[in-house]
Amino acid sequence: MKMTKTGARRQAIGGQRLAMIAAMTALAGCVQIETPDKPIEINLNINIRQEVVYRLDGDAKKLIEQNSEIF
């Protein structure tokens, strides 16, 4: 059976692809993932500040000032 230049070229490219796939498969087996022995610890320094703003109606304010002993 006589092989043409095109056929030989296709066979060479196919061989290169096969070699690349074999190399990638070999490298894929080398990857290892392990869990840590200790739990992951995250320290967050968070300051929460809350301000309460209130406004009273003029009549309500006068009423509270007049009856301050009930509060």
PyMOL Python script that loads the backbone (N, CA, C, O; Angstrom):
from pymol import cmd

cmd.read_pdbstr("""\
ATOM      1  N   MET A   1       0.846  -1.164   0.000  1.00  0.00           N
ATOM      2  CA  MET A   1       0.000   0.000   0.000  1.00  0.00           C
ATOM      3  C   MET A   1       0.893   1.230   0.000  1.00  0.00           C
ATOM      4  O   MET A   1       1.788   1.360   0.835  1.00  0.00           O
ATOM      5  N   LYS A   2       0.641   2.138  -0.952  1.00  0.00           N
ATOM      6  CA  LYS A   2       1.453   3.339  -1.118  1.00  0.00           C
ATOM      7  C   LYS A   2       0.792   4.494  -0.379  1.00  0.00           C
ATOM      8  O   LYS A   2      -0.414   4.699  -0.511  1.00  0.00           O
ATOM      9  N   MET A   3       1.585   5.272   0.420  1.00  0.00           N
ATOM     10  CA  MET A   3       1.041   6.378   1.186  1.00  0.00           C
ATOM     11  C   MET A   3       1.441   7.683   0.518  1.00  0.00           C
ATOM     12  O   MET A   3       2.598   7.860   0.135  1.00  0.00           O
ATOM     13  N   THR A   4       0.501   8.585   0.378  1.00  0.00           N
ATOM     14  CA  THR A   4       0.777   9.888  -0.223  1.00  0.00           C
ATOM     15  C   THR A   4       1.320  10.826   0.831  1.00  0.00           C
ATOM     16  O   THR A   4       1.312  10.499   2.018  1.00  0.00           O
ATOM     17  N   LYS A   5       1.796  11.997   0.411  1.00  0.00           N
ATOM     18  CA  LYS A   5       2.317  13.001   1.355  1.00  0.00           C
ATOM     19  C   LYS A   5       1.220  13.456   2.315  1.00  0.00           C
ATOM     20  O   LYS A   5       1.462  13.621   3.511  1.00  0.00           O
ATOM     21  N   THR A   6       0.036  13.652   1.792  1.00  0.00           N
ATOM     22  CA  THR A   6      -1.088  14.100   2.626  1.00  0.00           C
ATOM     23  C   THR A   6      -1.433  13.048   3.670  1.00  0.00           C
ATOM     24  O   THR A   6      -1.695  13.387   4.824  1.00  0.00           O
ATOM     25  N   GLY A   7      -1.437  11.788   3.285  1.00  0.00           N
ATOM     26  CA  GLY A   7      -1.747  10.708   4.221  1.00  0.00           C
ATOM     27  C   GLY A   7      -0.692  10.597   5.305  1.00  0.00           C
ATOM     28  O   GLY A   7      -1.022  10.377   6.470  1.00  0.00           O
ATOM     29  N   ALA A   8       0.597  10.750   4.932  1.00  0.00           N
ATOM     30  CA  ALA A   8       1.676  10.691   5.916  1.00  0.00           C
ATOM     31  C   ALA A   8       1.592  11.859   6.872  1.00  0.00           C
ATOM     32  O   ALA A   8       1.859  11.721   8.066  1.00  0.00           O
ATOM     33  N   ARG A   9       1.220  13.009   6.342  1.00  0.00           N
ATOM     34  CA  ARG A   9       1.101  14.211   7.191  1.00  0.00           C
ATOM     35  C   ARG A   9      -0.038  14.037   8.196  1.00  0.00           C
ATOM     36  O   ARG A   9       0.120  14.354   9.376  1.00  0.00           O
ATOM     37  N   ARG A  10      -1.171  13.540   7.737  1.00  0.00           N
ATOM     38  CA  ARG A  10      -2.298  13.306   8.641  1.00  0.00           C
ATOM     39  C   ARG A  10      -1.936  12.307   9.721  1.00  0.00           C
ATOM     40  O   ARG A  10      -2.327  12.453  10.879  1.00  0.00           O
ATOM     41  N   GLN A  11      -1.184  11.290   9.329  1.00  0.00           N
ATOM     42  CA  GLN A  11      -0.781  10.279  10.308  1.00  0.00           C
ATOM     43  C   GLN A  11       0.171  10.881  11.337  1.00  0.00           C
ATOM     44  O   GLN A  11       0.102  10.524  12.513  1.00  0.00           O
ATOM     45  N   ALA A  12       1.066  11.794  10.920  1.00  0.00           N
ATOM     46  CA  ALA A  12       1.996  12.445  11.837  1.00  0.00           C
ATOM     47  C   ALA A  12       1.244  13.359  12.803  1.00  0.00           C
ATOM     48  O   ALA A  12       1.547  13.389  13.996  1.00  0.00           O
ATOM     49  N   ILE A  13       0.259  14.108  12.284  1.00  0.00           N
ATOM     50  CA  ILE A  13      -0.529  15.006  13.141  1.00  0.00           C
ATOM     51  C   ILE A  13      -1.354  14.182  14.126  1.00  0.00           C
ATOM     52  O   ILE A  13      -1.472  14.548  15.296  1.00  0.00           O
ATOM     53  N   GLY A  14      -1.915  13.093  13.668  1.00  0.00           N
ATOM     54  CA  GLY A  14      -2.674  12.220  14.559  1.00  0.00           C
ATOM     55  C   GLY A  14      -1.795  11.641  15.653  1.00  0.00           C
ATOM     56  O   GLY A  14      -2.233  11.501  16.794  1.00  0.00           O
ATOM     57  N   GLY A  15      -0.551  11.304  15.312  1.00  0.00           N
ATOM     58  CA  GLY A  15       0.388  10.792  16.313  1.00  0.00           C
ATOM     59  C   GLY A  15       0.747  11.846  17.340  1.00  0.00           C
ATOM     60  O   GLY A  15       0.912  11.535  18.520  1.00  0.00           O
ATOM     61  N   GLN A  16       0.871  13.106  16.899  1.00  0.00           N
ATOM     62  CA  GLN A  16       1.169  14.197  17.831  1.00  0.00           C
ATOM     63  C   GLN A  16      -0.004  14.407  18.783  1.00  0.00           C
ATOM     64  O   GLN A  16       0.184  14.611  19.982  1.00  0.00           O
ATOM     65  N   ARG A  17      -1.197  14.356  18.244  1.00  0.00           N
ATOM     66  CA  ARG A  17      -2.385  14.525  19.102  1.00  0.00           C
ATOM     67  C   ARG A  17      -2.477  13.409  20.122  1.00  0.00           C
ATOM     68  O   ARG A  17      -2.803  13.640  21.287  1.00  0.00           O
ATOM     69  N   LEU A  18      -2.188  12.199  19.675  1.00  0.00           N
ATOM     70  CA  LEU A  18      -2.226  11.059  20.581  1.00  0.00           C
ATOM     71  C   LEU A  18      -1.187  11.214  21.682  1.00  0.00           C
ATOM     72  O   LEU A  18      -1.454  10.884  22.838  1.00  0.00           O
ATOM     73  N   ALA A  19      -0.002  11.713  21.333  1.00  0.00           N
ATOM     74  CA  ALA A  19       1.055  11.930  22.330  1.00  0.00           C
ATOM     75  C   ALA A  19       0.652  13.012  23.323  1.00  0.00           C
ATOM     76  O   ALA A  19       0.919  12.887  24.519  1.00  0.00           O
ATOM     77  N   MET A  20       0.007  14.082  22.834  1.00  0.00           N
ATOM     78  CA  MET A  20      -0.436  15.163  23.737  1.00  0.00           C
ATOM     79  C   MET A  20      -1.512  14.657  24.688  1.00  0.00           C
ATOM     80  O   MET A  20      -1.489  14.979  25.876  1.00  0.00           O
ATOM     81  N   ILE A  21      -2.447  13.876  24.183  1.00  0.00           N
ATOM     82  CA  ILE A  21      -3.509  13.340  25.039  1.00  0.00           C
ATOM     83  C   ILE A  21      -2.927  12.413  26.095  1.00  0.00           C
ATOM     84  O   ILE A  21      -3.352  12.437  27.250  1.00  0.00           O
ATOM     85  N   ALA A  22      -1.954  11.595  25.702  1.00  0.00           N
ATOM     86  CA  ALA A  22      -1.315  10.684  26.660  1.00  0.00           C
ATOM     87  C   ALA A  22      -0.569  11.475  27.734  1.00  0.00           C
ATOM     88  O   ALA A  22      -0.614  11.115  28.910  1.00  0.00           O
ATOM     89  N   ALA A  23       0.119  12.554  27.337  1.00  0.00           N
ATOM     90  CA  ALA A  23       0.857  13.372  28.304  1.00  0.00           C
ATOM     91  C   ALA A  23      -0.101  14.068  29.269  1.00  0.00           C
ATOM     92  O   ALA A  23       0.162  14.132  30.470  1.00  0.00           O
ATOM     93  N   MET A  24      -1.213  14.589  28.743  1.00  0.00           N
ATOM     94  CA  MET A  24      -2.179  15.263  29.600  1.00  0.00           C
ATOM     95  C   MET A  24      -2.820  14.283  30.572  1.00  0.00           C
ATOM     96  O   MET A  24      -3.072  14.631  31.725  1.00  0.00           O
ATOM     97  N   THR A  25      -3.081  13.085  30.128  1.00  0.00           N
ATOM     98  CA  THR A  25      -3.666  12.064  30.998  1.00  0.00           C
ATOM     99  C   THR A  25      -2.693  11.686  32.103  1.00  0.00           C
ATOM    100  O   THR A  25      -3.099  11.480  33.247  1.00  0.00           O
ATOM    101  N   ALA A  26      -1.414  11.594  31.769  1.00  0.00           N
ATOM    102  CA  ALA A  26      -0.404  11.249  32.780  1.00  0.00           C
ATOM    103  C   ALA A  26      -0.281  12.355  33.817  1.00  0.00           C
ATOM    104  O   ALA A  26      -0.137  12.074  35.007  1.00  0.00           O
ATOM    105  N   LEU A  27      -0.336  13.614  33.378  1.00  0.00           N
ATOM    106  CA  LEU A  27      -0.229  14.732  34.317  1.00  0.00           C
ATOM    107  C   LEU A  27      -1.467  14.860  35.187  1.00  0.00           C
ATOM    108  O   LEU A  27      -1.369  15.301  36.333  1.00  0.00           O
ATOM    109  N   ALA A  28      -2.607  14.491  34.678  1.00  0.00           N
ATOM    110  CA  ALA A  28      -3.853  14.629  35.437  1.00  0.00           C
ATOM    111  C   ALA A  28      -3.833  13.752  36.683  1.00  0.00           C
ATOM    112  O   ALA A  28      -4.483  14.095  37.670  1.00  0.00           O
ATOM    113  N   GLY A  29      -3.124  12.650  36.674  1.00  0.00           N
ATOM    114  CA  GLY A  29      -3.064  11.769  37.835  1.00  0.00           C
ATOM    115  C   GLY A  29      -2.176  12.293  38.941  1.00  0.00           C
ATOM    116  O   GLY A  29      -2.203  11.759  40.049  1.00  0.00           O
ATOM    117  N   CYS A  30      -1.384  13.328  38.673  1.00  0.00           N
ATOM    118  CA  CYS A  30      -0.443  13.851  39.662  1.00  0.00           C
ATOM    119  C   CYS A  30      -1.070  14.869  40.603  1.00  0.00           C
ATOM    120  O   CYS A  30      -0.464  15.202  41.621  1.00  0.00           O
ATOM    121  N   VAL A  31      -2.237  15.365  40.306  1.00  0.00           N
ATOM    122  CA  VAL A  31      -2.869  16.394  41.120  1.00  0.00           C
ATOM    123  C   VAL A  31      -3.517  15.747  42.330  1.00  0.00           C
ATOM    124  O   VAL A  31      -4.312  14.817  42.198  1.00  0.00           O
ATOM    125  N   GLN A  32      -3.168  16.253  43.529  1.00  0.00           N
ATOM    126  CA  GLN A  32      -3.764  15.735  44.759  1.00  0.00           C
ATOM    127  C   GLN A  32      -4.344  16.893  45.552  1.00  0.00           C
ATOM    128  O   GLN A  32      -3.733  17.957  45.662  1.00  0.00           O
ATOM    129  N   ILE A  33      -5.516  16.677  46.096  1.00  0.00           N
ATOM    130  CA  ILE A  33      -6.169  17.677  46.931  1.00  0.00           C
ATOM    131  C   ILE A  33      -6.372  17.064  48.302  1.00  0.00           C
ATOM    132  O   ILE A  33      -6.958  15.990  48.433  1.00  0.00           O
ATOM    133  N   GLU A  34      -5.879  17.762  49.333  1.00  0.00           N
ATOM    134  CA  GLU A  34      -6.021  17.270  50.700  1.00  0.00           C
ATOM    135  C   GLU A  34      -6.734  18.314  51.543  1.00  0.00           C
ATOM    136  O   GLU A  34      -6.579  19.517  51.331  1.00  0.00           O
ATOM    137  N   THR A  35      -7.512  17.841  52.493  1.00  0.00           N
ATOM    138  CA  THR A  35      -8.172  18.760  53.412  1.00  0.00           C
ATOM    139  C   THR A  35      -7.204  19.129  54.525  1.00  0.00           C
ATOM    140  O   THR A  35      -6.355  18.317  54.894  1.00  0.00           O
ATOM    141  N   PRO A  36      -7.314  20.344  55.071  1.00  0.00           N
ATOM    142  CA  PRO A  36      -6.423  20.742  56.156  1.00  0.00           C
ATOM    143  C   PRO A  36      -6.724  19.968  57.443  1.00  0.00           C
ATOM    144  O   PRO A  36      -7.854  19.533  57.667  1.00  0.00           O
ATOM    145  N   ASP A  37      -5.699  19.804  58.283  1.00  0.00           N
ATOM    146  CA  ASP A  37      -5.878  19.111  59.564  1.00  0.00           C
ATOM    147  C   ASP A  37      -6.683  19.949  60.542  1.00  0.00           C
ATOM    148  O   ASP A  37      -7.509  19.421  61.287  1.00  0.00           O
ATOM    149  N   LYS A  38      -6.444  21.258  60.541  1.00  0.00           N
ATOM    150  CA  LYS A  38      -7.132  22.160  61.466  1.00  0.00           C
ATOM    151  C   LYS A  38      -8.221  22.911  60.714  1.00  0.00           C
ATOM    152  O   LYS A  38      -8.109  23.112  59.505  1.00  0.00           O
ATOM    153  N   PRO A  39      -9.271  23.329  61.413  1.00  0.00           N
ATOM    154  CA  PRO A  39     -10.307  24.110  60.732  1.00  0.00           C
ATOM    155  C   PRO A  39      -9.770  25.478  60.323  1.00  0.00           C
ATOM    156  O   PRO A  39      -8.867  26.022  60.959  1.00  0.00           O
ATOM    157  N   ILE A  40     -10.333  26.014  59.268  1.00  0.00           N
ATOM    158  CA  ILE A  40      -9.946  27.339  58.800  1.00  0.00           C
ATOM    159  C   ILE A  40     -10.508  28.362  59.774  1.00  0.00           C
ATOM    160  O   ILE A  40     -11.687  28.308  60.126  1.00  0.00           O
ATOM    161  N   GLU A  41      -9.679  29.281  60.203  1.00  0.00           N
ATOM    162  CA  GLU A  41     -10.086  30.280  61.187  1.00  0.00           C
ATOM    163  C   GLU A  41     -10.038  31.653  60.539  1.00  0.00           C
ATOM    164  O   GLU A  41      -9.020  32.049  59.971  1.00  0.00           O
ATOM    165  N   ILE A  42     -11.147  32.374  60.628  1.00  0.00           N
ATOM    166  CA  ILE A  42     -11.227  33.719  60.065  1.00  0.00           C
ATOM    167  C   ILE A  42     -11.521  34.681  61.207  1.00  0.00           C
ATOM    168  O   ILE A  42     -12.550  34.570  61.873  1.00  0.00           O
ATOM    169  N   ASN A  43     -10.618  35.618  61.427  1.00  0.00           N
ATOM    170  CA  ASN A  43     -10.800  36.619  62.474  1.00  0.00           C
ATOM    171  C   ASN A  43     -11.241  37.926  61.828  1.00  0.00           C
ATOM    172  O   ASN A  43     -10.543  38.478  60.977  1.00  0.00           O
ATOM    173  N   LEU A  44     -12.392  38.408  62.237  1.00  0.00           N
ATOM    174  CA  LEU A  44     -12.900  39.668  61.714  1.00  0.00           C
ATOM    175  C   LEU A  44     -13.070  40.650  62.864  1.00  0.00           C
ATOM    176  O   LEU A  44     -13.725  40.344  63.861  1.00  0.00           O
ATOM    177  N   ASN A  45     -12.491  41.806  62.724  1.00  0.00           N
ATOM    178  CA  ASN A  45     -12.694  42.870  63.703  1.00  0.00           C
ATOM    179  C   ASN A  45     -13.720  43.834  63.115  1.00  0.00           C
ATOM    180  O   ASN A  45     -13.415  44.631  62.227  1.00  0.00           O
ATOM    181  N   ILE A  46     -14.930  43.739  63.629  1.00  0.00           N
ATOM    182  CA  ILE A  46     -16.025  44.549  63.097  1.00  0.00           C
ATOM    183  C   ILE A  46     -16.582  45.409  64.224  1.00  0.00           C
ATOM    184  O   ILE A  46     -16.917  44.920  65.303  1.00  0.00           O
ATOM    185  N   ASN A  47     -16.669  46.675  63.947  1.00  0.00           N
ATOM    186  CA  ASN A  47     -17.286  47.604  64.902  1.00  0.00           C
ATOM    187  C   ASN A  47     -18.639  48.024  64.349  1.00  0.00           C
ATOM    188  O   ASN A  47     -18.735  48.536  63.234  1.00  0.00           O
ATOM    189  N   ILE A  48     -19.672  47.804  65.131  1.00  0.00           N
ATOM    190  CA  ILE A  48     -21.016  48.192  64.720  1.00  0.00           C
ATOM    191  C   ILE A  48     -21.456  49.333  65.619  1.00  0.00           C
ATOM    192  O   ILE A  48     -21.460  49.219  66.845  1.00  0.00           O
ATOM    193  N   ARG A  49     -21.824  50.426  64.988  1.00  0.00           N
ATOM    194  CA  ARG A  49     -22.244  51.598  65.754  1.00  0.00           C
ATOM    195  C   ARG A  49     -23.638  51.978  65.279  1.00  0.00           C
ATOM    196  O   ARG A  49     -23.896  52.107  64.082  1.00  0.00           O
ATOM    197  N   GLN A  50     -24.510  52.150  66.226  1.00  0.00           N
ATOM    198  CA  GLN A  50     -25.887  52.471  65.881  1.00  0.00           C
ATOM    199  C   GLN A  50     -26.267  53.777  66.552  1.00  0.00           C
ATOM    200  O   GLN A  50     -25.999  53.994  67.734  1.00  0.00           O
ATOM    201  N   GLU A  51     -26.882  54.622  65.787  1.00  0.00           N
ATOM    202  CA  GLU A  51     -27.366  55.880  66.332  1.00  0.00           C
ATOM    203  C   GLU A  51     -28.881  55.927  66.151  1.00  0.00           C
ATOM    204  O   GLU A  51     -29.403  55.618  65.080  1.00  0.00           O
ATOM    205  N   VAL A  52     -29.560  56.312  67.196  1.00  0.00           N
ATOM    206  CA  VAL A  52     -31.013  56.431  67.134  1.00  0.00           C
ATOM    207  C   VAL A  52     -31.352  57.914  67.155  1.00  0.00           C
ATOM    208  O   VAL A  52     -31.027  58.636  68.097  1.00  0.00           O
ATOM    209  N   VAL A  53     -31.998  58.334  66.114  1.00  0.00           N
ATOM    210  CA  VAL A  53     -32.402  59.733  66.007  1.00  0.00           C
ATOM    211  C   VAL A  53     -33.924  59.770  66.089  1.00  0.00           C
ATOM    212  O   VAL A  53     -34.620  59.067  65.356  1.00  0.00           O
ATOM    213  N   TYR A  54     -34.420  60.599  66.988  1.00  0.00           N
ATOM    214  CA  TYR A  54     -35.871  60.703  67.112  1.00  0.00           C
ATOM    215  C   TYR A  54     -36.258  62.181  67.141  1.00  0.00           C
ATOM    216  O   TYR A  54     -35.515  63.041  67.614  1.00  0.00           O
ATOM    217  N   ARG A  55     -37.425  62.426  66.627  1.00  0.00           N
ATOM    218  CA  ARG A  55     -37.967  63.783  66.641  1.00  0.00           C
ATOM    219  C   ARG A  55     -39.386  63.703  67.198  1.00  0.00           C
ATOM    220  O   ARG A  55     -40.154  62.805  66.854  1.00  0.00           O
ATOM    221  N   LEU A  56     -39.700  64.613  68.023  1.00  0.00           N
ATOM    222  CA  LEU A  56     -41.047  64.641  68.600  1.00  0.00           C
ATOM    223  C   LEU A  56     -41.807  65.851  68.082  1.00  0.00           C
ATOM    224  O   LEU A  56     -41.242  66.914  67.827  1.00  0.00           O
ATOM    225  N   ASP A  57     -43.069  65.652  67.942  1.00  0.00           N
ATOM    226  CA  ASP A  57     -43.944  66.752  67.603  1.00  0.00           C
ATOM    227  C   ASP A  57     -43.912  67.763  68.751  1.00  0.00           C
ATOM    228  O   ASP A  57     -43.742  67.377  69.908  1.00  0.00           O
ATOM    229  N   GLY A  58     -44.070  69.012  68.453  1.00  0.00           N
ATOM    230  CA  GLY A  58     -44.015  70.068  69.475  1.00  0.00           C
ATOM    231  C   GLY A  58     -44.950  69.806  70.638  1.00  0.00           C
ATOM    232  O   GLY A  58     -44.548  69.976  71.789  1.00  0.00           O
ATOM    233  N   ASP A  59     -46.186  69.399  70.379  1.00  0.00           N
ATOM    234  CA  ASP A  59     -47.162  69.135  71.443  1.00  0.00           C
ATOM    235  C   ASP A  59     -46.719  67.953  72.297  1.00  0.00           C
ATOM    236  O   ASP A  59     -46.852  67.991  73.520  1.00  0.00           O
ATOM    237  N   ALA A  60     -46.190  66.894  71.663  1.00  0.00           N
ATOM    238  CA  ALA A  60     -45.737  65.723  72.408  1.00  0.00           C
ATOM    239  C   ALA A  60     -44.553  66.091  73.278  1.00  0.00           C
ATOM    240  O   ALA A  60     -44.446  65.619  74.410  1.00  0.00           O
ATOM    241  N   LYS A  61     -43.659  66.929  72.766  1.00  0.00           N
ATOM    242  CA  LYS A  61     -42.495  67.339  73.543  1.00  0.00           C
ATOM    243  C   LYS A  61     -42.925  68.134  74.785  1.00  0.00           C
ATOM    244  O   LYS A  61     -42.393  67.924  75.874  1.00  0.00           O
ATOM    245  N   LYS A  62     -43.871  69.029  74.617  1.00  0.00           N
ATOM    246  CA  LYS A  62     -44.364  69.808  75.761  1.00  0.00           C
ATOM    247  C   LYS A  62     -45.026  68.901  76.791  1.00  0.00           C
ATOM    248  O   LYS A  62     -44.848  69.088  77.994  1.00  0.00           O
ATOM    249  N   LEU A  63     -45.789  67.920  76.321  1.00  0.00           N
ATOM    250  CA  LEU A  63     -46.466  66.998  77.216  1.00  0.00           C
ATOM    251  C   LEU A  63     -45.464  66.191  78.034  1.00  0.00           C
ATOM    252  O   LEU A  63     -45.665  65.988  79.231  1.00  0.00           O
ATOM    253  N   ILE A  64     -44.381  65.728  77.399  1.00  0.00           N
ATOM    254  CA  ILE A  64     -43.358  64.966  78.119  1.00  0.00           C
ATOM    255  C   ILE A  64     -42.638  65.847  79.121  1.00  0.00           C
ATOM    256  O   ILE A  64     -42.343  65.411  80.234  1.00  0.00           O
ATOM    257  N   GLU A  65     -42.350  67.095  78.732  1.00  0.00           N
ATOM    258  CA  GLU A  65     -41.673  68.011  79.657  1.00  0.00           C
ATOM    259  C   GLU A  65     -42.558  68.315  80.876  1.00  0.00           C
ATOM    260  O   GLU A  65     -42.058  68.429  81.995  1.00  0.00           O
ATOM    261  N   GLN A  66     -43.840  68.441  80.659  1.00  0.00           N
ATOM    262  CA  GLN A  66     -44.757  68.737  81.750  1.00  0.00           C
ATOM    263  C   GLN A  66     -44.947  67.537  82.674  1.00  0.00           C
ATOM    264  O   GLN A  66     -45.172  67.719  83.870  1.00  0.00           O
ATOM    265  N   ASN A  67     -44.863  66.319  82.151  1.00  0.00           N
ATOM    266  CA  ASN A  67     -45.068  65.110  82.919  1.00  0.00           C
ATOM    267  C   ASN A  67     -43.782  64.273  82.969  1.00  0.00           C
ATOM    268  O   ASN A  67     -43.823  63.061  82.760  1.00  0.00           O
ATOM    269  N   SER A  68     -42.681  64.897  83.237  1.00  0.00           N
ATOM    270  CA  SER A  68     -41.400  64.206  83.233  1.00  0.00           C
ATOM    271  C   SER A  68     -41.297  63.128  84.307  1.00  0.00           C
ATOM    272  O   SER A  68     -40.471  62.222  84.188  1.00  0.00           O
ATOM    273  N   GLU A  69     -42.109  63.205  85.343  1.00  0.00           N
ATOM    274  CA  GLU A  69     -42.030  62.216  86.427  1.00  0.00           C
ATOM    275  C   GLU A  69     -42.536  60.840  85.992  1.00  0.00           C
ATOM    276  O   GLU A  69     -42.189  59.845  86.629  1.00  0.00           O
ATOM    277  N   ILE A  70     -43.339  60.745  84.936  1.00  0.00           N
ATOM    278  CA  ILE A  70     -43.835  59.433  84.509  1.00  0.00           C
ATOM    279  C   ILE A  70     -42.831  58.691  83.618  1.00  0.00           C
ATOM    280  O   ILE A  70     -43.033  57.517  83.307  1.00  0.00           O
ATOM    281  N   PHE A  71     -41.771  59.357  83.212  1.00  0.00           N
ATOM    282  CA  PHE A  71     -40.758  58.695  82.384  1.00  0.00           C
ATOM    283  C   PHE A  71     -39.539  58.395  83.170  1.00  0.00           C
ATOM    284  O   PHE A  71     -38.581  57.838  82.634  1.00  0.00           O
TER     285      PHE A  71
END
""", "prot")
cmd.dss("prot")
cmd.show_as("cartoon", "prot")
cmd.util.cbc("prot")
cmd.orient("prot")
